[in-house]
Amino acid sequence: MPLSTLDLDEFPVVVAIDFGTTFSPKQLMYYAKTPTVSLYKKTNNKYKMESWGCDSKLKKGRSGSECFLLYKYKTQLDESADLPPWSSPISVPDAISDFLRALHEYVAGKIEQELGKRFTRDSFRYCLTVPAMWSDKAKDTMRQAAIRAGLVKTSDHMDRLMLVTEPEAAALYCERSCKEYDLKHGDRFLICDAGGGTVDLIVYDISETAKGRSLSEVTKGHGASCGSMLIDQNFGKLLAQKFTEQGASVRNDDDVISNLVEKFAFALKPQFNGVDDLYLELPWNSFFEDIEFPDAIGIDEDVMRFTAVELKKLVFDPVVEQVLELIQGQLDKAKDCSAIFMVGGFGSSTYLLERVMQEFGNSIKTISAPNRPEIAVVFGAVYAALSPGKVTARATRRCYGVEVNRNFEVGVDPTELMVRRVDGVKCRDRFSTIVKKGTVVKVDECIDGAYYFTHQGGIPTGDMQVSIYSIDGDPPRYVTKLSPSAHILIPNPFTTSDPPGREVHFIVKFYFGLSEIRAETTIKGNVYSTRLKFDAVELDDSSNQSLFQKDREY
């Protein structure tokens, strides 16, 4: 049946969580940021999370070899990223769920402590941020992990847990500064949300009406896994190269390298401006005794010098150049952009902001990192929950449609897909497009397609099934090599008195109100809804999902 409207008065407390690759901020009455790191321990052949965040790093040094740290697992949900296979005994969904559970316990405890018992966890609603570049499958994995973590229950209204893309949340944060930056009706601005793992970009158009200011997407959100953790990796490679050149033995699991990289990431990376050299303090360690000529690699007693030239060439620029290409791609699509806002932890980088200004300063009048850019996403997530109608239109990230039967075309369709039915010779497994990728859809707009089931005779048994597909690209002719993104089960609409060939028409509707997609089928006055859930059900060719086809000339 149709989803009812969530009664916001029942949930007076909004908890926003920006689950990051390297850090996970959460917004309550105050702001906090904790490393997205978990400490696991194996006991009786089972793994259990012993600690999380800052504590996990502190406890790791005292826990011995039976414990290990798990981090940067968010990037594994990016299906486009070129990453090595996940080798941890802890699955990525389990790691996310464990971390969210611990984070939620901490947050909920703080809220109950400071606001009193009248605000229990049953009065919370949540806004969880996700990268714009993520697929629907990745978003659903995050939703399911949040449910398993206990943020909400499966029986709760779906909108109690709201997913919003990170650049959209950042846009809502920056939107509050439009007057400060002299942005007005008809102007467009680009959000570049550069974090530890991903860089997300999107362009918004500003609309001023009597009802207030609203935003609409101009371009389809785009991004890549080229966040600042790649800079850390490049710095680690530079360290290993320098130490190896001078006779030190560097192992892949060497704590010396990882500790120095961590120092660089927190203390030096944010202040790099592309001009000044950086100096890294070295701890005492017997590892450095093996270095033959310390001064040859910039070591003077307990300090190691890195020139601005080598840092730009080997550490920063390989990543920054990717970000500049992403920005250029969005500007080429949007045209007439008035401002670029750099947000996120990496977005606050002095060097990155300088490079963006150098590259685009002549064509874009305003390029800025707003106040506290590292918290733009989590604050914007709160605004998204409080004002869900602020963004009035979004561009679809993928192509959406359903599986249908079509008239068989000799010489075009393969014979193995041909089926003879009471309504003629059909080609099964055809794809019927409802929404093309990149289509700008208003939040309150519904896009639909008209179809019908055809009774094939016999006694009606079992539910009918509408199989929904989402494709990252152009519409295919067939779905034979695709997996369905969701299914809508419909009670069999036929009766024993219906003759073979009887048609029952229905409508498939798609709603793109938030970052997740809801599909709905209306048949015989009844409505059946689902969100795209990406289950792994393998469908048999003879099942009922192939019993409907596109209406004629509707």
Secondary structure by P-SEA (a helix, b strand, c coil): ccccccccccccbbbbbcccccbbbbbccbbbbbbcbbbbbbcccccccccccaaaaaacccccccbbbbcccccccccccccccccccccaaaaaaaaaaaaaaaaaaaaaaacccccccccccbbbbbbccccaaaaaaaaaaaaaacccccccccccbbbbcaaaaaaaaaccccccccccccbbbbbbbccccbbbbbbbbbbbccccbbbbbccccccccccaaaaaaaaaaaaaaaaaaaccccccccaaaaaaaaaaaccccccccccbbbbbbbccccccccccccccccccccbbbbcaaaaaacccaaaaaaaaaaaaaaaaacccccbbbbbccccccaaaaaaaaaacccccccccccccccaaaaaaaaaaaacccccccccccbbbbbbbccccccccccccccccccccbbbcbbbbbcccccccccccccccccbbbbbcccccccbbbbbbbbbccccccccccccccbbbbbcccccccccccbbbbbbbbbbccccbbbbbbbcccbbbbbcccccccccccccccccccccccc
